[in-house]
Amino acid sequence: MELTKAEERELRRLANATRHPVQVVNGGSPPTFKGEASYYTFRGGNTVVLYPGSARRHGYKLDYHSSTHRVEVGEEWVRQWRERRAWARSNRKRAQAFRELGGQL
């Protein structure tokens, strides 16, 4: 499923994540922020380095592990979200009344 740039931006906003790729997965899960931040480890080991600049100045070789942050959203959820947005665009006054009565779009 292809997403437009505007849709990606809105999904990132819904997941409280900026500048991260949006990944559409199977299922109906809402947009969620997942993954790990980038980090350094000592070469040949699993010890995470908290201050890589200091370790490099002292001659240690480090390995960089890139970030896996992403926004995951279910394909079915996106389909339903698009339908709700289209309905809201075509029925703005009804949508406003619906929201005022406590409904969600």
C-alpha positions as CSV (number, residue, x, y, z in Angstrom):
1,M,0.0,0.0,0.0
2,E,1.4,3.4,-1.1
3,L,1.1,6.4,1.2
4,T,1.3,10.0,0.1
5,K,3.7,12.4,1.8
6,A,0.8,14.1,3.5
7,E,-0.5,10.8,4.8
8,E,2.9,9.8,6.1
9,R,3.3,13.2,7.9
10,E,-0.2,12.8,9.5
11,L,0.6,9.2,10.6
12,R,3.9,10.3,12.1
13,R,2.0,13.0,14.0
14,L,-0.5,10.5,15.3
15,A,2.4,8.3,16.6
16,N,4.2,11.3,18.1
17,A,7.2,10.6,16.0
18,T,9.0,13.0,13.5
19,R,11.5,12.2,10.8
20,H,11.1,8.4,11.0
21,P,10.0,6.1,8.1
22,V,6.4,4.8,8.1
23,Q,6.1,1.1,7.6
24,V,2.8,-0.5,6.6
25,V,2.3,-4.0,8.1
26,N,-0.4,-6.5,7.9
27,G,-3.3,-6.2,10.4
28,G,-5.3,-3.4,11.8
29,S,-2.9,-1.8,14.4
30,P,-2.9,2.0,14.8
31,P,0.3,4.0,14.2
32,T,2.9,3.2,16.8
33,F,6.4,4.3,17.3
34,K,8.8,1.3,17.5
35,G,12.5,0.5,17.3
36,E,15.8,1.3,19.1
37,A,18.0,4.4,19.1
38,S,21.5,4.3,17.6
39,Y,24.4,3.3,19.8
40,Y,28.1,2.3,19.9
41,T,29.7,-0.8,21.2
42,F,33.3,-1.7,21.7
43,R,34.6,-3.7,18.7
44,G,34.3,-7.4,19.3
45,G,32.0,-7.1,22.3
46,N,28.5,-6.3,23.3
47,T,29.3,-3.6,25.9
48,V,27.4,-0.4,25.0
49,V,29.6,2.8,25.1
50,L,27.9,5.7,26.7
51,Y,30.5,8.3,25.7
52,P,31.9,7.3,22.3
53,G,34.0,10.5,21.9
54,S,35.9,9.8,25.1
55,A,36.4,6.1,24.2
56,R,37.8,7.1,20.7
57,R,40.2,9.6,22.3
58,H,41.6,6.8,24.5
59,G,42.2,4.6,21.4
60,Y,39.3,2.2,21.5
61,K,37.8,0.9,18.3
62,L,34.0,1.2,18.2
63,D,31.2,-0.3,16.1
64,Y,28.2,1.9,15.3
65,H,24.7,0.4,15.3
66,S,22.2,2.5,13.4
67,S,18.7,3.4,14.6
68,T,15.8,1.1,13.9
69,H,13.1,3.7,14.8
70,R,10.0,3.6,12.6
71,V,6.3,4.2,12.7
72,E,4.4,0.9,12.1
73,V,0.7,1.0,11.1
74,G,-1.6,-1.7,10.0
75,E,-2.9,-1.8,6.4
76,E,-6.5,-2.3,7.5
77,W,-6.2,0.6,9.9
78,V,-5.0,2.9,7.1
79,R,-7.8,1.8,4.8
80,Q,-10.4,2.6,7.5
81,W,-8.6,5.9,8.3
82,R,-8.8,7.0,4.7
83,E,-12.5,6.2,4.6
84,R,-13.1,8.3,7.7
85,R,-11.1,11.2,6.3
86,A,-13.0,11.1,3.0
87,W,-16.4,11.0,4.8
88,A,-15.3,13.9,7.0
89,R,-14.3,16.0,4.0
90,S,-17.6,15.4,2.2
91,N,-19.7,16.0,5.3
92,R,-17.9,18.8,7.2
93,K,-21.0,20.1,9.0
94,R,-22.1,16.6,10.0
95,A,-18.6,15.7,11.1
96,Q,-18.5,18.8,13.3
97,A,-21.8,17.9,14.9
98,F,-20.7,14.3,15.3
99,R,-17.5,15.5,17.2
100,E,-19.5,17.8,19.4
101,L,-21.7,14.9,20.4
102,G,-18.6,13.0,21.6
103,G,-18.0,10.8,18.6
104,Q,-14.6,10.2,17.1
105,L,-13.6,10.4,13.4
